[in-house]
Amino acid sequence: MTYARVASDAVPAYPELRPIDNGINDFLADHIRDLRHLTATRQTQPGRFVDSQAQALFRSLRYDKAPDFLATADSLMKRLIDKMDQRTNAGLLICLRASEDSNLIAGVLKLEVVAEHGAVLEKLDSGDEVLSAVTDLLDKPGDLQKGALVMSTLPEGLVLTGDRLTGQDAIYFPKAFGIQLYARPSESVGELLDAVEATAPELVAPVAAALPSIPPGDPSDVLSELGNRIPELDGSCQADVAQRLEHLKRPVGIIDTKRRSREQIKIGDITISGPIEAMRRYTSIHHLSDWRWQVVVEGTVEPKRSHG
């Protein structure tokens, strides 16, 4: 392991190997475990390297001996700093290599200060417990915003990411390391239905109804299975939908077909939402004039208002 402060104005010294005691080892292991858990539970999916030089650096981080490991870490730190500006938060970039049985793991974790003052509970040899103050408390495992890991058990070219990125963070971190992020599986059904809406609006409801009976998979497999059930979703229509999913800012890689689909209609400050089957059956949109629209919601029970 090595680490250095990274910020838009940082000029880190050439890295050196850092000692790892049991506490730090457990801390880093928990961060690694958390990133792997996000993918295993389909909360996110691996990104893909789109920069061959960046991919080679991560491979070097995983396999090369100490001198080359440090040279690689230096390059990765400089790549990140180069993409940072005044909008990005300073932090600590950790470059690490770890192993779990025969699985070799390497990557980067960017930890940020989440509290200037914190405290930890320590248990003494006597059995007493004391409260100790700490300063500049870093992200705890489970809250890491930015991380990228490669593993020998992961197909070459893929990379695990934290995928909790927002705003400018969603741009500079993966861009620095040449990583293409993909839509979260939880967002994939919505992206699919948006693409169908743009291509063949009349097929949104039947597609939503058919999805739960189809295994999760990549867009081409899911669209092919949908086409078997919905003849109107022919090859040409499938190709149009697949192209839209591929050219999103975050392309759709895996569609979690078991996630219940919902739809919302937003008109001004009012949002109407519900299961897509009910929305298609009981709501309608009418264009009354150039500047007026009307949303109608029908039902078989008396409407009720609530306030919050």
ROFI-863826 format. One record per residue (C-alpha): residue number from 0; x, y, z. Coordinates in pm, whole numbers, plus 32768, in hexadecimal, padded with zeros to 4 digits. Layout:
<pts>
PT num   xx   yy   zz
PT NUM    X    Y    Z
...
</pts>
This chain:
<pts>
PT num   xx   yy   zz
PT   0 8000 8000 8000
PT   1 8060 8166 7FC2
PT   2 7F9B 82A7 7FDD
PT   3 7FB0 841F 7FAB
PT   4 7ED7 8552 7FCD
PT   5 7E2A 85AA 7E86
PT   6 7D91 86FA 7E32
PT   7 7D88 87E5 7D0A
PT   8 7EBF 8897 7D8D
PT   9 7F76 8769 7E20
PT  10 80DC 8712 7DC2
PT  11 8114 85C6 7E72
PT  12 8270 8541 7EB8
PT  13 82D5 8400 7E0A
PT  14 8216 82EA 7EC1
PT  15 82AD 81F1 7FB3
PT  16 8223 80B0 8040
PT  17 815C 80EA 817E
PT  18 8146 8000 82A9
PT  19 8000 7F45 82DA
PT  20 7FA6 7EDF 843B
PT  21 7E81 7DFC 8492
PT  22 7D8E 7F1E 84C0
PT  23 7DE0 7FBC 836E
PT  24 7DD7 7E66 82C9
PT  25 7C78 7E29 834F
PT  26 7C0C 7F8A 82EB
PT  27 7C7E 7F5A 8182
PT  28 7BF7 7DF7 8173
PT  29 7AA0 7E77 81D8
PT  30 7AAA 7F7E 80C3
PT  31 7B06 7E73 7FC4
PT  32 79F5 7D8D 8045
PT  33 78F6 7EA5 8027
PT  34 794D 7EEF 7EBB
PT  35 7933 7D7D 7E66
PT  36 77E6 7D62 7F1E
PT  37 774F 7E79 7E48
PT  38 778C 7DAA 7D0F
PT  39 7731 7C5A 7DA7
PT  40 75DD 7CE1 7E13
PT  41 759F 7D8F 7CC3
PT  42 759E 7EE9 7D60
PT  43 76A1 7F47 7C5D
PT  44 775B 7E9F 7B43
PT  45 78C7 7EA2 7AD8
PT  46 7945 7FC0 7A05
PT  47 7A22 7F8A 78D5
PT  48 7B74 801E 787D
PT  49 7B64 80F4 7744
PT  50 7CCD 8168 7768
PT  51 7DD0 8058 7725
PT  52 7EE1 8117 77DF
PT  53 7E0A 8133 7917
PT  54 7DB5 7FC2 7901
PT  55 7F2A 7F70 78EC
PT  56 7F6E 8044 7A22
PT  57 7E6A 7F87 7AED
PT  58 7EFC 7E3E 7A72
PT  59 8057 7EB5 7ADC
PT  60 7FCE 7F12 7C30
PT  61 7F53 7DAE 7C59
PT  62 8086 7CEC 7BE3
PT  63 81C7 7DBB 7BE0
PT  64 82D1 7DBC 7CF1
PT  65 82FB 7EDD 7DE4
PT  66 83C2 7FD3 7D09
PT  67 82CF 7FB6 7BE8
PT  68 81A6 7FB4 7CD7
PT  69 8218 8106 7D5D
PT  70 8257 8192 7BFF
PT  71 80F9 8126 7B9E
PT  72 8063 81C2 7CD6
PT  73 8118 8308 7C83
PT  74 807F 8305 7B26
PT  75 7F21 82BE 7BAC
PT  76 7F3A 83D7 7CAC
PT  77 7FA9 84CD 7BA1
PT  78 7E8F 8461 7AB9
PT  79 7D8E 84A4 7BC8
PT  80 7E1F 85F5 7C30
PT  81 7E23 865E 7AC2
PT  82 7CA9 8631 7AAF
PT  83 7C5D 86E1 7BFA
PT  84 7BF7 884D 7C17
PT  85 7B68 893A 7D1C
PT  86 7A1A 8882 7D16
PT  87 7AB2 8735 7D80
PT  88 7AF9 86D8 7EE8
PT  89 7C5B 869F 7F5F
PT  90 7C9B 854A 7FF3
PT  91 7D89 8428 8022
PT  92 7DC7 8345 7EF9
PT  93 7E2A 81E6 7F65
PT  94 7EC9 80FE 7E66
PT  95 7EC6 7F9A 7EE1
PT  96 7EFA 7E2E 7E93
PT  97 7E53 7D1A 7F59
PT  98 7E10 7BA7 7F41
PT  99 7CF7 7AC3 7FAB
PT 100 7D48 7954 7F79
PT 101 7DB4 794B 7E09
PT 102 7D02 7A90 7DB0
PT 103 7DF3 7BB2 7D78
PT 104 7D53 7D08 7DA9
PT 105 7DDE 7E60 7D57
PT 106 7D54 7FBA 7D30
PT 107 7D1E 8114 7DBB
PT 108 7C43 819E 7ED1
PT 109 7C0C 8314 7EFA
PT 110 7BB7 835B 8063
PT 111 7B33 84AE 80CF
PT 112 7B15 8554 8223
PT 113 79AB 8530 8293
PT 114 79D9 85D3 83EB
PT 115 7AE9 86AC 847D
PT 116 7AAB 8619 85D6
PT 117 7A44 84B9 8630
PT 118 7A6D 83B8 873F
PT 119 7AB1 8245 8760
PT 120 7A6D 8152 887C
PT 121 7BA5 8093 88E4
PT 122 7BAE 7F60 89C0
PT 123 7CDD 7F53 8AA3
PT 124 7D92 7E18 8B14
PT 125 7CF0 7E4C 8C69
PT 126 7B9A 7E28 8BC9
PT 127 7B44 7F95 8BFB
PT 128 7ABB 805B 8AD6
PT 129 7B31 81BD 8A90
PT 130 7AC4 82C1 8996
PT 131 7BDF 834A 88C0
PT 132 7BCC 847B 87E1
PT 133 7C34 8470 8674
PT 134 7C54 8587 8575
PT 135 7C10 858C 83FF
PT 136 7B35 8456 8402
PT 137 7B39 83A6 82AD
PT 138 7A24 82F0 81F1
PT 139 79C2 81B3 82A4
PT 140 798C 806F 81E3
PT 141 7835 807B 8145
PT 142 7848 81F2 8107
PT 143 796A 8200 8012
PT 144 7910 82E3 7EED
PT 145 7A2E 829F 7E00
PT 146 7AEE 815C 7DCD
PT 147 7B5F 807A 7CB1
PT 148 7BDE 7F13 7CD1
PT 149 7C55 7E07 7BE1
PT 150 7C63 7C99 7C44
PT 151 7CEF 7B5B 7BAF
PT 152 7B92 7AC2 7BCC
PT 153 7AFC 7BDD 7AFF
PT 154 7B0B 7BCE 7981
PT 155 7C27 7C9B 78EE
PT 156 7BBB 7DFC 789A
PT 157 7AB0 7E11 79A9
PT 158 7AD5 7EDB 7AE8
PT 159 7A07 7EEE 7C27
PT 160 799F 8050 7C80
PT 161 78F7 80ED 7DAD
PT 162 77ED 817E 7CC7
PT 163 7769 826F 7DCD
PT 164 77E5 8393 7D00
PT 165 7722 84D4 7CC6
PT 166 775A 8625 7C21
PT 167 78C2 867A 7BCA
PT 168 792F 853E 7C83
PT 169 787B 8473 7B79
PT 170 7962 850C 7A74
PT 171 7AC3 8539 7AF2
PT 172 7B04 83F2 7BAB
PT 173 7AA8 82F3 7A9D
PT 174 7B31 83DE 7992
PT 175 7C83 83EA 7A40
PT 176 7CA1 8271 7A30
PT 177 7C02 8239 78DA
PT 178 7AD0 8185 7962
PT 179 7979 8178 78BC
PT 180 786D 815A 79C9
PT 181 7724 80A9 7982
PT 182 75C5 80EB 79FD
PT 183 7572 804C 7B4A
PT 184 749E 7F11 7B20
PT 185 7395 7FC0 7BF3
PT 186 737D 80CF 7AE6
PT 187 738B 7FE4 79BC
PT 188 7217 7F97 79A2
PT 189 71C4 8109 799E
PT 190 72CA 8149 7892
PT 191 7240 8028 77C3
PT 192 70DB 80A8 77D9
PT 193 714E 820A 7783
PT 194 71F9 8180 764D
PT 195 70C0 80BB 75ED
PT 196 6FED 81F5 7626
PT 197 70CC 82B6 7535
PT 198 70BF 81A0 7431
PT 199 6F62 8106 744A
PT 200 6E8D 81A6 755E
PT 201 6D72 80AF 7531
PT 202 6E58 7F92 759E
PT 203 6EB6 8021 76F5
PT 204 6D98 7F79 77B0
PT 205 6DC4 7E1D 7712
PT 206 6F3C 7E2F 7743
PT 207 6F10 7E8A 78B3
PT 208 6E18 7D6C 78E0
PT 209 6F01 7C6D 783B
PT 210 7047 7CCF 78E8
PT 211 7016 7C10 7A33
PT 212 6FFB 7AC7 7973
PT 213 7150 7AFA 78CB
PT 214 72A1 7AAD 7970
PT 215 7386 7BD5 79B8
PT 216 748C 7C08 78AC
PT 217 7530 7CF6 77BB
PT 218 7450 7DCB 76D8
PT 219 7470 7CF1 75A3
PT 220 7406 7BB5 765E
PT 221 72E7 7C61 7714
PT 222 7269 7D0B 75D5
PT 223 727A 7BC2 7516
PT 224 71A9 7B15 7622
PT 225 70B3 7C37 761F
PT 226 709A 7C19 74A6
PT 227 7036 7AAB 74CD
PT 228 6F11 7B18 75A5
PT 229 6EB6 7C5F 74F6
PT 230 6EB6 7C35 7379
PT 231 6E9E 7DAE 7344
PT 232 6FF7 7DD0 73E6
PT 233 709F 7D56 72A9
PT 234 720F 7D4F 7252
PT 235 7215 7EB3 71D2
PT 236 716A 7F38 730A
PT 237 7253 7E6E 73EB
PT 238 7381 7F01 7338
PT 239 7300 8064 736A
PT 240 72C4 802A 74DE
PT 241 7418 7F81 750A
PT 242 74C5 80A5 745F
PT 243 7420 819F 7549
PT 244 748E 80D3 7679
PT 245 75F0 80BA 75F4
PT 246 7618 822F 75B9
PT 247 75A2 82AA 770C
PT 248 769B 836A 77E2
PT 249 7699 8232 78B9
PT 250 7647 8116 77C8
PT 251 756A 7FF9 7840
PT 252 7634 7EBB 7869
PT 253 7553 7DDA 793D
PT 254 73D7 7DF8 7952
PT 255 7349 7D8B 7AA2
PT 256 7200 7D0A 7A1A
PT 257 7180 7CA8 7B72
PT 258 7170 7E12 7BE6
PT 259 700C 7E93 7BE8
PT 260 6FD9 7FA2 7AE4
PT 261 6F3C 80EF 7B3C
PT 262 6EE0 821F 7A73
PT 263 6EB5 838B 7ACE
PT 264 6E1A 84B7 7A24
PT 265 6EA0 860C 7A86
PT 266 6DDA 8745 7A34
PT 267 6E62 8882 7AD4
PT 268 6E93 8843 7C48
PT 269 6DA7 8717 7C49
PT 270 6E20 85B2 7C1E
PT 271 6D38 8488 7BF0
PT 272 6DD5 8331 7C0D
PT 273 6D75 81C6 7C30
PT 274 6DA3 8066 7BA5
PT 275 6DC3 8085 7A30
PT 276 6C9C 7FA0 79E3
PT 277 6BB6 807C 7AB6
PT 278 6C49 81BD 7A2D
PT 279 6C08 814E 78C7
PT 280 6AA9 80DC 791B
PT 281 6A2D 81FC 79F2
PT 282 6AEF 8334 7985
PT 283 6AEB 83FA 7842
PT 284 6B95 8534 77C2
PT 285 6ADC 8631 76E9
PT 286 6B7C 8750 7627
PT 287 6A72 885F 763A
PT 288 6B2D 897C 758F
PT 289 6C8B 89FE 7550
PT 290 6CBB 8A53 76C0
PT 291 6BC8 896F 7775
PT 292 6BCB 87FF 77C7
PT 293 6AE5 872F 789D
PT 294 6B28 85ED 795B
PT 295 69F7 851B 79AF
PT 296 69FA 840B 7AB8
PT 297 68CF 8321 7AC8
PT 298 687D 8226 7BD5
PT 299 676F 814C 7C6D
PT 300 67A2 81CB 7DD2
PT 301 6777 8326 7E62
PT 302 68B9 83F6 7E4D
PT 303 694F 8468 7F96
PT 304 6A3C 8585 7FE1
PT 305 6B5A 8575 80DA
PT 306 6C56 8679 8146
PT 307 6DC3 866A 819C
</pts>
